[in-house]
Amino acid sequence: MEYLSPMKSGILFIILTIGLGIYSPVRANANQISQNQQYLYQQRKPLNQPSTSQKLWESFRQQQDQYRLQQQQRLEQFRLQDQIRQQQNVPMGMDQLRQQQRQQMDTMKLQQQLQR
């Protein structure tokens, strides 16, 4: 019975030591996370301004869209030219003139689509 009292105080001391040991690293880690968040907040750019990489990506996508439209225009031009040749036996000079007119019309239509 006499050894029960020191044993209780020893167990209580061990429990408190373990509890403080577990709590302290977590608390220190939380402080570090808070400091990191403050640093990141200060370094962050305003969200309404696109970054350089976003601008480059948008420029690249726009160039790709224009290239695709040009390719589509050329394919349509060749298709129409071939279709006209098959339907009519028009001399080559008239065929080229019609083809240029169609190309100009197609170009105007595609430019209007790009502007929308």
Backbone as XML, in Angstrom:
<?xml version="1.0"?>
<chain id="A" units="angstrom">
  <residue number="1" name="MET">
    <atom name="N" x="0.806" y="-1.192" z="0.000"/>
    <atom name="CA" x="0.000" y="0.000" z="0.000"/>
    <atom name="C" x="0.857" y="1.268" z="0.000"/>
  </residue>
  <residue number="2" name="GLU">
    <atom name="N" x="1.970" y="1.170" z="0.685"/>
    <atom name="CA" x="2.825" y="2.343" z="0.772"/>
    <atom name="C" x="3.443" y="2.684" z="-0.583"/>
  </residue>
  <residue number="3" name="TYR">
    <atom name="N" x="3.716" y="1.724" z="-1.400"/>
    <atom name="CA" x="4.338" y="1.978" z="-2.706"/>
    <atom name="C" x="3.311" y="2.400" z="-3.757"/>
  </residue>
  <residue number="4" name="LEU">
    <atom name="N" x="2.016" y="2.299" z="-3.430"/>
    <atom name="CA" x="0.963" y="2.653" z="-4.379"/>
    <atom name="C" x="0.928" y="4.167" z="-4.646"/>
  </residue>
  <residue number="5" name="SER">
    <atom name="N" x="1.177" y="4.994" z="-3.658"/>
    <atom name="CA" x="1.134" y="6.437" z="-3.819"/>
    <atom name="C" x="2.265" y="6.940" z="-4.721"/>
  </residue>
  <residue number="6" name="PRO">
    <atom name="N" x="3.523" y="6.515" z="-4.527"/>
    <atom name="CA" x="4.567" y="6.961" z="-5.452"/>
    <atom name="C" x="4.351" y="6.408" z="-6.860"/>
  </residue>
  <residue number="7" name="MET">
    <atom name="N" x="3.759" y="5.255" z="-6.939"/>
    <atom name="CA" x="3.498" y="4.663" z="-8.251"/>
    <atom name="C" x="2.453" y="5.482" z="-9.011"/>
  </residue>
  <residue number="8" name="LYS">
    <atom name="N" x="1.403" y="5.940" z="-8.295"/>
    <atom name="CA" x="0.372" y="6.772" z="-8.925"/>
    <atom name="C" x="0.979" y="8.089" z="-9.427"/>
  </residue>
  <residue number="9" name="SER">
    <atom name="N" x="1.814" y="8.702" z="-8.602"/>
    <atom name="CA" x="2.414" y="9.967" z="-9.016"/>
    <atom name="C" x="3.387" y="9.754" z="-10.185"/>
  </residue>
  <residue number="10" name="GLY">
    <atom name="N" x="4.076" y="8.624" z="-10.224"/>
    <atom name="CA" x="4.968" y="8.302" z="-11.343"/>
    <atom name="C" x="4.200" y="8.098" z="-12.632"/>
  </residue>
  <residue number="11" name="ILE">
    <atom name="N" x="3.087" y="7.367" z="-12.536"/>
    <atom name="CA" x="2.251" y="7.137" z="-13.726"/>
    <atom name="C" x="1.675" y="8.464" z="-14.217"/>
  </residue>
  <residue number="12" name="LEU">
    <atom name="N" x="1.221" y="9.286" z="-13.278"/>
    <atom name="CA" x="0.676" y="10.595" z="-13.646"/>
    <atom name="C" x="1.748" y="11.454" z="-14.340"/>
  </residue>
  <residue number="13" name="PHE">
    <atom name="N" x="2.989" y="11.409" z="-13.825"/>
    <atom name="CA" x="4.090" y="12.158" z="-14.420"/>
    <atom name="C" x="4.386" y="11.656" z="-15.845"/>
  </residue>
  <residue number="14" name="ILE">
    <atom name="N" x="4.355" y="10.335" z="-16.046"/>
    <atom name="CA" x="4.591" y="9.759" z="-17.378"/>
    <atom name="C" x="3.497" y="10.182" z="-18.344"/>
  </residue>
  <residue number="15" name="ILE">
    <atom name="N" x="2.262" y="10.154" z="-17.913"/>
    <atom name="CA" x="1.125" y="10.544" z="-18.775"/>
    <atom name="C" x="1.251" y="12.015" z="-19.175"/>
  </residue>
  <residue number="16" name="LEU">
    <atom name="N" x="1.582" y="12.877" z="-18.207"/>
    <atom name="CA" x="1.738" y="14.299" z="-18.513"/>
    <atom name="C" x="2.913" y="14.545" z="-19.467"/>
  </residue>
  <residue number="17" name="THR">
    <atom name="N" x="4.002" y="13.836" z="-19.265"/>
    <atom name="CA" x="5.173" y="13.991" z="-20.136"/>
    <atom name="C" x="4.857" y="13.561" z="-21.569"/>
  </residue>
  <residue number="18" name="ILE">
    <atom name="N" x="4.179" y="12.435" z="-21.692"/>
    <atom name="CA" x="3.794" y="11.952" z="-23.029"/>
    <atom name="C" x="2.832" y="12.937" z="-23.688"/>
  </residue>
  <residue number="19" name="GLY">
    <atom name="N" x="1.862" y="13.422" z="-22.916"/>
    <atom name="CA" x="0.891" y="14.373" z="-23.459"/>
    <atom name="C" x="1.550" y="15.639" z="-23.950"/>
  </residue>
  <residue number="20" name="LEU">
    <atom name="N" x="2.478" y="16.180" z="-23.166"/>
    <atom name="CA" x="3.189" y="17.391" z="-23.593"/>
    <atom name="C" x="4.097" y="17.109" z="-24.781"/>
  </residue>
  <residue number="21" name="GLY">
    <atom name="N" x="4.705" y="15.936" z="-24.787"/>
    <atom name="CA" x="5.577" y="15.569" z="-25.903"/>
    <atom name="C" x="4.806" y="15.441" z="-27.208"/>
  </residue>
  <residue number="22" name="ILE">
    <atom name="N" x="3.601" y="14.947" z="-27.129"/>
    <atom name="CA" x="2.774" y="14.796" z="-28.336"/>
    <atom name="C" x="2.238" y="16.147" z="-28.776"/>
  </residue>
  <residue number="23" name="TYR">
    <atom name="N" x="1.815" y="16.988" z="-27.842"/>
    <atom name="CA" x="1.193" y="18.263" z="-28.176"/>
    <atom name="C" x="2.201" y="19.272" z="-28.722"/>
  </residue>
  <residue number="24" name="SER">
    <atom name="N" x="3.397" y="19.322" z="-28.186"/>
    <atom name="CA" x="4.380" y="20.340" z="-28.547"/>
    <atom name="C" x="4.787" y="20.298" z="-30.018"/>
  </residue>
  <residue number="25" name="PRO">
    <atom name="N" x="5.150" y="19.142" z="-30.609"/>
    <atom name="CA" x="5.517" y="19.154" z="-32.031"/>
    <atom name="C" x="4.367" y="19.579" z="-32.936"/>
  </residue>
  <residue number="26" name="VAL">
    <atom name="N" x="3.170" y="19.201" z="-32.568"/>
    <atom name="CA" x="2.014" y="19.582" z="-33.386"/>
    <atom name="C" x="1.829" y="21.084" z="-33.339"/>
  </residue>
  <residue number="27" name="ARG">
    <atom name="N" x="1.987" y="21.653" z="-32.184"/>
    <atom name="CA" x="1.830" y="23.084" z="-32.045"/>
    <atom name="C" x="2.924" y="23.823" z="-32.811"/>
  </residue>
  <residue number="28" name="ALA">
    <atom name="N" x="4.160" y="23.341" z="-32.728"/>
    <atom name="CA" x="5.257" y="23.963" z="-33.467"/>
    <atom name="C" x="5.019" y="23.845" z="-34.960"/>
  </residue>
  <residue number="29" name="ASN">
    <atom name="N" x="4.534" y="22.714" z="-35.422"/>
    <atom name="CA" x="4.242" y="22.507" z="-36.827"/>
    <atom name="C" x="3.122" y="23.437" z="-37.291"/>
  </residue>
  <residue number="30" name="ALA">
    <atom name="N" x="2.135" y="23.651" z="-36.434"/>
    <atom name="CA" x="1.038" y="24.557" z="-36.776"/>
    <atom name="C" x="1.554" y="25.979" z="-36.945"/>
  </residue>
  <residue number="31" name="ASN">
    <atom name="N" x="2.491" y="26.389" z="-36.101"/>
    <atom name="CA" x="3.075" y="27.729" z="-36.240"/>
    <atom name="C" x="3.836" y="27.851" z="-37.561"/>
  </residue>
  <residue number="32" name="GLN">
    <atom name="N" x="4.566" y="26.810" z="-37.928"/>
    <atom name="CA" x="5.320" y="26.823" z="-39.190"/>
    <atom name="C" x="4.360" y="26.908" z="-40.378"/>
  </residue>
  <residue number="33" name="ILE">
    <atom name="N" x="3.267" y="26.169" z="-40.324"/>
    <atom name="CA" x="2.275" y="26.205" z="-41.404"/>
    <atom name="C" x="1.682" y="27.599" z="-41.518"/>
  </residue>
  <residue number="34" name="SER">
    <atom name="N" x="1.393" y="28.213" z="-40.368"/>
    <atom name="CA" x="0.833" y="29.559" z="-40.383"/>
    <atom name="C" x="1.812" y="30.544" z="-41.022"/>
  </residue>
  <residue number="35" name="GLN">
    <atom name="N" x="3.095" y="30.433" z="-40.697"/>
    <atom name="CA" x="4.095" y="31.316" z="-41.290"/>
    <atom name="C" x="4.205" y="31.078" z="-42.797"/>
  </residue>
  <residue number="36" name="ASN">
    <atom name="N" x="4.143" y="29.819" z="-43.217"/>
    <atom name="CA" x="4.204" y="29.502" z="-44.643"/>
    <atom name="C" x="3.004" y="30.085" z="-45.379"/>
  </residue>
  <residue number="37" name="GLN">
    <atom name="N" x="1.830" y="30.007" z="-44.777"/>
    <atom name="CA" x="0.633" y="30.550" z="-45.412"/>
    <atom name="C" x="0.735" y="32.067" z="-45.568"/>
  </residue>
  <residue number="38" name="GLN">
    <atom name="N" x="1.266" y="32.730" z="-44.550"/>
    <atom name="CA" x="1.435" y="34.177" z="-44.637"/>
    <atom name="C" x="2.418" y="34.539" z="-45.751"/>
  </residue>
  <residue number="39" name="TYR">
    <atom name="N" x="3.502" y="33.782" z="-45.872"/>
    <atom name="CA" x="4.482" y="34.037" z="-46.929"/>
    <atom name="C" x="3.864" y="33.837" z="-48.307"/>
  </residue>
  <residue number="40" name="LEU">
    <atom name="N" x="3.129" y="32.743" z="-48.460"/>
    <atom name="CA" x="2.493" y="32.479" z="-49.752"/>
    <atom name="C" x="1.462" y="33.546" z="-50.084"/>
  </residue>
  <residue number="41" name="TYR">
    <atom name="N" x="0.738" y="34.017" z="-49.096"/>
    <atom name="CA" x="-0.253" y="35.055" z="-49.328"/>
    <atom name="C" x="0.426" y="36.337" z="-49.815"/>
  </residue>
  <residue number="42" name="GLN">
    <atom name="N" x="1.579" y="36.669" z="-49.235"/>
    <atom name="CA" x="2.295" y="37.869" z="-49.652"/>
    <atom name="C" x="2.869" y="37.725" z="-51.055"/>
  </residue>
  <residue number="43" name="GLN">
    <atom name="N" x="3.282" y="36.512" z="-51.425"/>
    <atom name="CA" x="3.896" y="36.282" z="-52.729"/>
    <atom name="C" x="2.872" y="36.121" z="-53.843"/>
  </residue>
  <residue number="44" name="ARG">
    <atom name="N" x="1.640" y="35.836" z="-53.493"/>
    <atom name="CA" x="0.614" y="35.576" z="-54.498"/>
    <atom name="C" x="0.254" y="36.842" z="-55.263"/>
  </residue>
  <residue number="45" name="LYS">
    <atom name="N" x="0.079" y="36.692" z="-56.573"/>
    <atom name="CA" x="-0.329" y="37.819" z="-57.413"/>
    <atom name="C" x="-1.851" y="37.961" z="-57.312"/>
  </residue>
  <residue number="46" name="PRO">
    <atom name="N" x="-2.340" y="39.135" z="-57.599"/>
    <atom name="CA" x="-3.803" y="39.289" z="-57.637"/>
    <atom name="C" x="-4.406" y="38.348" z="-58.674"/>
  </residue>
  <residue number="47" name="LEU">
    <atom name="N" x="-5.547" y="37.789" z="-58.338"/>
    <atom name="CA" x="-6.156" y="36.788" z="-59.212"/>
    <atom name="C" x="-6.722" y="37.380" z="-60.496"/>
  </residue>
  <residue number="48" name="ASN">
    <atom name="N" x="-6.999" y="38.659" z="-60.516"/>
    <atom name="CA" x="-7.597" y="39.235" z="-61.717"/>
    <atom name="C" x="-6.574" y="39.516" z="-62.813"/>
  </residue>
  <residue number="49" name="GLN">
    <atom name="N" x="-5.277" y="39.385" z="-62.513"/>
    <atom name="CA" x="-4.252" y="39.587" z="-63.531"/>
    <atom name="C" x="-3.732" y="38.227" z="-64.001"/>
  </residue>
  <residue number="50" name="PRO">
    <atom name="N" x="-3.870" y="37.933" z="-65.295"/>
    <atom name="CA" x="-3.362" y="36.645" z="-65.781"/>
    <atom name="C" x="-1.838" y="36.599" z="-65.724"/>
  </residue>
  <residue number="51" name="SER">
    <atom name="N" x="-1.320" y="35.442" z="-65.436"/>
    <atom name="CA" x="0.129" y="35.287" z="-65.357"/>
    <atom name="C" x="0.719" y="35.235" z="-66.765"/>
  </residue>
  <residue number="52" name="THR">
    <atom name="N" x="2.030" y="35.300" z="-66.811"/>
    <atom name="CA" x="2.731" y="35.272" z="-68.095"/>
    <atom name="C" x="2.470" y="33.955" z="-68.819"/>
  </residue>
  <residue number="53" name="SER">
    <atom name="N" x="2.475" y="32.863" z="-68.081"/>
    <atom name="CA" x="2.227" y="31.572" z="-68.725"/>
    <atom name="C" x="0.806" y="31.491" z="-69.280"/>
  </residue>
  <residue number="54" name="GLN">
    <atom name="N" x="-0.147" y="32.092" z="-68.577"/>
    <atom name="CA" x="-1.517" y="32.106" z="-69.094"/>
    <atom name="C" x="-1.599" y="32.923" z="-70.378"/>
  </residue>
  <residue number="55" name="LYS">
    <atom name="N" x="-0.907" y="34.048" z="-70.408"/>
    <atom name="CA" x="-0.913" y="34.884" z="-71.618"/>
    <atom name="C" x="-0.282" y="34.134" z="-72.788"/>
  </residue>
  <residue number="56" name="LEU">
    <atom name="N" x="0.842" y="33.463" z="-72.508"/>
    <atom name="CA" x="1.498" y="32.697" z="-73.567"/>
    <atom name="C" x="0.601" y="31.566" z="-74.057"/>
  </residue>
  <residue number="57" name="TRP">
    <atom name="N" x="-0.070" y="30.890" z="-73.131"/>
    <atom name="CA" x="-0.957" y="29.790" z="-73.515"/>
    <atom name="C" x="-2.113" y="30.312" z="-74.370"/>
  </residue>
  <residue number="58" name="GLU">
    <atom name="N" x="-2.709" y="31.424" z="-73.977"/>
    <atom name="CA" x="-3.811" y="31.989" z="-74.747"/>
    <atom name="C" x="-3.341" y="32.406" z="-76.139"/>
  </residue>
  <residue number="59" name="SER">
    <atom name="N" x="-2.164" y="32.982" z="-76.215"/>
    <atom name="CA" x="-1.610" y="33.373" z="-77.510"/>
    <atom name="C" x="-1.379" y="32.143" z="-78.387"/>
  </residue>
  <residue number="60" name="PHE">
    <atom name="N" x="-0.817" y="31.112" z="-77.789"/>
    <atom name="CA" x="-0.588" y="29.868" z="-78.527"/>
    <atom name="C" x="-1.897" y="29.275" z="-79.015"/>
  </residue>
  <residue number="61" name="ARG">
    <atom name="N" x="-2.908" y="29.236" z="-78.173"/>
    <atom name="CA" x="-4.209" y="28.678" z="-78.559"/>
    <atom name="C" x="-4.838" y="29.500" z="-79.690"/>
  </residue>
  <residue number="62" name="GLN">
    <atom name="N" x="-4.701" y="30.806" z="-79.625"/>
    <atom name="CA" x="-5.250" y="31.666" z="-80.674"/>
    <atom name="C" x="-4.550" y="31.404" z="-82.002"/>
  </residue>
  <residue number="63" name="GLN">
    <atom name="N" x="-3.230" y="31.246" z="-81.965"/>
    <atom name="CA" x="-2.490" y="30.945" z="-83.188"/>
    <atom name="C" x="-2.910" y="29.588" z="-83.750"/>
  </residue>
  <residue number="64" name="GLN">
    <atom name="N" x="-3.101" y="28.616" z="-82.870"/>
    <atom name="CA" x="-3.532" y="27.293" z="-83.323"/>
    <atom name="C" x="-4.924" y="27.357" z="-83.946"/>
  </residue>
  <residue number="65" name="ASP">
    <atom name="N" x="-5.817" y="28.136" z="-83.343"/>
    <atom name="CA" x="-7.163" y="28.287" z="-83.902"/>
    <atom name="C" x="-7.107" y="28.931" z="-85.284"/>
  </residue>
  <residue number="66" name="GLN">
    <atom name="N" x="-6.281" y="29.951" z="-85.422"/>
    <atom name="CA" x="-6.150" y="30.604" z="-86.722"/>
    <atom name="C" x="-5.576" y="29.648" z="-87.756"/>
  </residue>
  <residue number="67" name="TYR">
    <atom name="N" x="-4.604" y="28.867" z="-87.360"/>
    <atom name="CA" x="-4.008" y="27.895" z="-88.272"/>
    <atom name="C" x="-5.043" y="26.857" z="-88.705"/>
  </residue>
  <residue number="68" name="ARG">
    <atom name="N" x="-5.832" y="26.381" z="-87.749"/>
    <atom name="CA" x="-6.882" y="25.394" z="-88.084"/>
    <atom name="C" x="-7.914" y="25.988" z="-89.032"/>
  </residue>
  <residue number="69" name="LEU">
    <atom name="N" x="-8.291" y="27.240" z="-88.804"/>
    <atom name="CA" x="-9.259" y="27.882" z="-89.696"/>
    <atom name="C" x="-8.685" y="28.052" z="-91.104"/>
  </residue>
  <residue number="70" name="GLN">
    <atom name="N" x="-7.405" y="28.381" z="-91.182"/>
    <atom name="CA" x="-6.775" y="28.497" z="-92.498"/>
    <atom name="C" x="-6.750" y="27.147" z="-93.204"/>
  </residue>
  <residue number="71" name="GLN">
    <atom name="N" x="-6.426" y="26.103" z="-92.464"/>
    <atom name="CA" x="-6.421" y="24.759" z="-93.057"/>
    <atom name="C" x="-7.823" y="24.368" z="-93.509"/>
  </residue>
  <residue number="72" name="GLN">
    <atom name="N" x="-8.792" y="24.664" z="-92.677"/>
    <atom name="CA" x="-10.174" y="24.358" z="-93.032"/>
    <atom name="C" x="-10.590" y="25.138" z="-94.277"/>
  </residue>
  <residue number="73" name="GLN">
    <atom name="N" x="-10.161" y="26.384" z="-94.352"/>
    <atom name="CA" x="-10.478" y="27.214" z="-95.514"/>
    <atom name="C" x="-9.844" y="26.628" z="-96.774"/>
  </residue>
  <residue number="74" name="ARG">
    <atom name="N" x="-8.601" y="26.214" z="-96.685"/>
    <atom name="CA" x="-7.929" y="25.626" z="-97.849"/>
    <atom name="C" x="-8.615" y="24.347" z="-98.303"/>
  </residue>
  <residue number="75" name="LEU">
    <atom name="N" x="-8.970" y="23.505" z="-97.360"/>
    <atom name="CA" x="-9.666" y="22.264" z="-97.724"/>
    <atom name="C" x="-11.001" y="22.551" z="-98.393"/>
  </residue>
  <residue number="76" name="GLU">
    <atom name="N" x="-11.724" y="23.500" z="-97.838"/>
    <atom name="CA" x="-13.007" y="23.870" z="-98.433"/>
    <atom name="C" x="-12.800" y="24.467" z="-99.821"/>
  </residue>
  <residue number="77" name="GLN">
    <atom name="N" x="-11.758" y="25.255" z="-99.969"/>
    <atom name="CA" x="-11.449" y="25.850" z="-101.267"/>
    <atom name="C" x="-11.170" y="24.759" z="-102.299"/>
  </residue>
  <residue number="78" name="PHE">
    <atom name="N" x="-10.344" y="23.785" z="-101.951"/>
    <atom name="CA" x="-10.044" y="22.706" z="-102.880"/>
    <atom name="C" x="-11.284" y="21.875" z="-103.210"/>
  </residue>
  <residue number="79" name="ARG">
    <atom name="N" x="-12.104" y="21.647" z="-102.189"/>
    <atom name="CA" x="-13.328" y="20.874" z="-102.408"/>
    <atom name="C" x="-14.262" y="21.600" z="-103.367"/>
  </residue>
  <residue number="80" name="LEU">
    <atom name="N" x="-14.452" y="22.895" z="-103.142"/>
    <atom name="CA" x="-15.324" y="23.668" z="-104.018"/>
    <atom name="C" x="-14.769" y="23.757" z="-105.436"/>
  </residue>
  <residue number="81" name="GLN">
    <atom name="N" x="-13.466" y="23.963" z="-105.519"/>
    <atom name="CA" x="-12.837" y="24.051" z="-106.833"/>
    <atom name="C" x="-13.008" y="22.742" z="-107.596"/>
  </residue>
  <residue number="82" name="ASP">
    <atom name="N" x="-12.811" y="21.646" z="-106.942"/>
    <atom name="CA" x="-12.975" y="20.345" z="-107.580"/>
    <atom name="C" x="-14.428" y="20.100" z="-107.972"/>
  </residue>
  <residue number="83" name="GLN">
    <atom name="N" x="-15.338" y="20.504" z="-107.103"/>
    <atom name="CA" x="-16.762" y="20.325" z="-107.392"/>
    <atom name="C" x="-17.171" y="21.149" z="-108.612"/>
  </residue>
  <residue number="84" name="ILE">
    <atom name="N" x="-16.696" y="22.370" z="-108.715"/>
    <atom name="CA" x="-17.022" y="23.230" z="-109.859"/>
    <atom name="C" x="-16.456" y="22.644" z="-111.147"/>
  </residue>
  <residue number="85" name="ARG">
    <atom name="N" x="-15.223" y="22.169" z="-111.086"/>
    <atom name="CA" x="-14.626" y="21.579" z="-112.278"/>
    <atom name="C" x="-15.397" y="20.363" z="-112.766"/>
  </residue>
  <residue number="86" name="GLN">
    <atom name="N" x="-15.902" y="19.597" z="-111.820"/>
    <atom name="CA" x="-16.661" y="18.419" z="-112.221"/>
    <atom name="C" x="-18.008" y="18.784" z="-112.822"/>
  </residue>
  <residue number="87" name="GLN">
    <atom name="N" x="-18.627" y="19.838" z="-112.315"/>
    <atom name="CA" x="-19.948" y="20.220" z="-112.801"/>
    <atom name="C" x="-19.884" y="20.985" z="-114.121"/>
  </residue>
  <residue number="88" name="GLN">
    <atom name="N" x="-18.869" y="21.759" z="-114.316"/>
    <atom name="CA" x="-18.804" y="22.604" z="-115.511"/>
    <atom name="C" x="-17.442" y="22.444" z="-116.171"/>
  </residue>
  <residue number="89" name="ASN">
    <atom name="N" x="-17.439" y="22.628" z="-117.423"/>
    <atom name="CA" x="-16.182" y="22.676" z="-118.151"/>
    <atom name="C" x="-15.874" y="24.138" z="-118.435"/>
  </residue>
  <residue number="90" name="VAL">
    <atom name="N" x="-15.502" y="24.850" z="-117.400"/>
    <atom name="CA" x="-15.222" y="26.275" z="-117.498"/>
    <atom name="C" x="-13.729" y="26.434" z="-117.790"/>
  </residue>
  <residue number="91" name="PRO">
    <atom name="N" x="-13.379" y="27.376" z="-118.666"/>
    <atom name="CA" x="-11.955" y="27.615" z="-118.911"/>
    <atom name="C" x="-11.219" y="27.954" z="-117.605"/>
  </residue>
  <residue number="92" name="MET">
    <atom name="N" x="-9.939" y="27.665" z="-117.588"/>
    <atom name="CA" x="-9.141" y="27.792" z="-116.365"/>
    <atom name="C" x="-9.142" y="29.212" z="-115.807"/>
  </residue>
  <residue number="93" name="GLY">
    <atom name="N" x="-9.116" y="30.237" z="-116.628"/>
    <atom name="CA" x="-9.103" y="31.618" z="-116.151"/>
    <atom name="C" x="-10.353" y="31.960" z="-115.367"/>
  </residue>
  <residue number="94" name="MET">
    <atom name="N" x="-11.525" y="31.559" z="-115.861"/>
    <atom name="CA" x="-12.786" y="31.824" z="-115.163"/>
    <atom name="C" x="-12.839" y="31.040" z="-113.856"/>
  </residue>
  <residue number="95" name="ASP">
    <atom name="N" x="-12.306" y="29.820" z="-113.904"/>
    <atom name="CA" x="-12.315" y="28.982" z="-112.705"/>
    <atom name="C" x="-11.482" y="29.627" z="-111.596"/>
  </residue>
  <residue number="96" name="GLN">
    <atom name="N" x="-10.352" y="30.165" z="-111.961"/>
    <atom name="CA" x="-9.505" y="30.813" z="-110.961"/>
    <atom name="C" x="-10.164" y="32.071" z="-110.405"/>
  </residue>
  <residue number="97" name="LEU">
    <atom name="N" x="-10.856" y="32.814" z="-111.252"/>
    <atom name="CA" x="-11.539" y="34.019" z="-110.788"/>
    <atom name="C" x="-12.642" y="33.661" z="-109.793"/>
  </residue>
  <residue number="98" name="ARG">
    <atom name="N" x="-13.431" y="32.655" z="-110.124"/>
    <atom name="CA" x="-14.496" y="32.209" z="-109.205"/>
    <atom name="C" x="-13.895" y="31.686" z="-107.899"/>
  </residue>
  <residue number="99" name="GLN">
    <atom name="N" x="-12.829" y="30.974" z="-108.041"/>
    <atom name="CA" x="-12.174" y="30.423" z="-106.849"/>
    <atom name="C" x="-11.665" y="31.558" z="-105.947"/>
  </residue>
  <residue number="100" name="GLN">
    <atom name="N" x="-11.110" y="32.612" z="-106.538"/>
    <atom name="CA" x="-10.649" y="33.747" z="-105.747"/>
    <atom name="C" x="-11.812" y="34.448" z="-105.051"/>
  </residue>
  <residue number="101" name="GLN">
    <atom name="N" x="-12.928" y="34.567" z="-105.769"/>
    <atom name="CA" x="-14.095" y="35.202" z="-105.163"/>
    <atom name="C" x="-14.614" y="34.370" z="-103.990"/>
  </residue>
  <residue number="102" name="ARG">
    <atom name="N" x="-14.670" y="33.074" z="-104.172"/>
    <atom name="CA" x="-15.123" y="32.195" z="-103.086"/>
    <atom name="C" x="-14.154" y="32.246" z="-101.909"/>
  </residue>
  <residue number="103" name="GLN">
    <atom name="N" x="-12.884" y="32.283" z="-102.220"/>
    <atom name="CA" x="-11.873" y="32.344" z="-101.166"/>
    <atom name="C" x="-12.021" y="33.635" z="-100.355"/>
  </residue>
  <residue number="104" name="GLN">
    <atom name="N" x="-12.263" y="34.738" z="-101.046"/>
    <atom name="CA" x="-12.451" y="36.004" z="-100.346"/>
    <atom name="C" x="-13.692" y="35.962" z="-99.465"/>
  </residue>
  <residue number="105" name="MET">
    <atom name="N" x="-14.761" y="35.379" z="-99.977"/>
    <atom name="CA" x="-15.986" y="35.257" z="-99.182"/>
    <atom name="C" x="-15.752" y="34.355" z="-97.968"/>
  </residue>
  <residue number="106" name="ASP">
    <atom name="N" x="-15.070" y="33.257" z="-98.177"/>
    <atom name="CA" x="-14.783" y="32.346" z="-97.066"/>
    <atom name="C" x="-13.896" y="33.011" z="-96.024"/>
  </residue>
  <residue number="107" name="THR">
    <atom name="N" x="-12.920" y="33.776" z="-96.502"/>
    <atom name="CA" x="-12.026" y="34.479" z="-95.586"/>
    <atom name="C" x="-12.805" y="35.471" z="-94.735"/>
  </residue>
  <residue number="108" name="MET">
    <atom name="N" x="-13.698" y="36.197" z="-95.353"/>
    <atom name="CA" x="-14.509" y="37.161" z="-94.615"/>
    <atom name="C" x="-15.378" y="36.457" z="-93.583"/>
  </residue>
  <residue number="109" name="LYS">
    <atom name="N" x="-15.974" y="35.333" z="-93.961"/>
    <atom name="CA" x="-16.819" y="34.589" z="-93.022"/>
    <atom name="C" x="-16.008" y="34.079" z="-91.840"/>
  </residue>
  <residue number="110" name="LEU">
    <atom name="N" x="-14.818" y="33.555" z="-92.112"/>
    <atom name="CA" x="-13.983" y="33.027" z="-91.035"/>
    <atom name="C" x="-13.482" y="34.138" z="-90.119"/>
  </residue>
  <residue number="111" name="GLN">
    <atom name="N" x="-13.183" y="35.304" z="-90.686"/>
    <atom name="CA" x="-12.748" y="36.423" z="-89.857"/>
    <atom name="C" x="-13.883" y="36.897" z="-88.948"/>
  </residue>
  <residue number="112" name="GLN">
    <atom name="N" x="-15.091" y="36.873" z="-89.464"/>
    <atom name="CA" x="-16.232" y="37.253" z="-88.639"/>
    <atom name="C" x="-16.429" y="36.250" z="-87.512"/>
  </residue>
  <residue number="113" name="GLN">
    <atom name="N" x="-16.211" y="34.968" z="-87.804"/>
    <atom name="CA" x="-16.344" y="33.957" z="-86.755"/>
    <atom name="C" x="-15.268" y="34.130" z="-85.695"/>
  </residue>
  <residue number="114" name="LEU">
    <atom name="N" x="-14.064" y="34.481" z="-86.089"/>
    <atom name="CA" x="-12.986" y="34.691" z="-85.123"/>
    <atom name="C" x="-13.246" y="35.873" z="-84.223"/>
  </residue>
  <residue number="115" name="GLN">
    <atom name="N" x="-13.887" y="36.900" z="-84.735"/>
    <atom name="CA" x="-14.133" y="38.101" z="-83.965"/>
    <atom name="C" x="-15.241" y="37.897" z="-82.934"/>
  </residue>
  <residue number="116" name="ARG">
    <atom name="N" x="-16.031" y="36.889" z="-83.098"/>
    <atom name="CA" x="-17.132" y="36.654" z="-82.128"/>
    <atom name="C" x="-16.660" y="35.999" z="-80.919"/>
  </residue>
</chain>
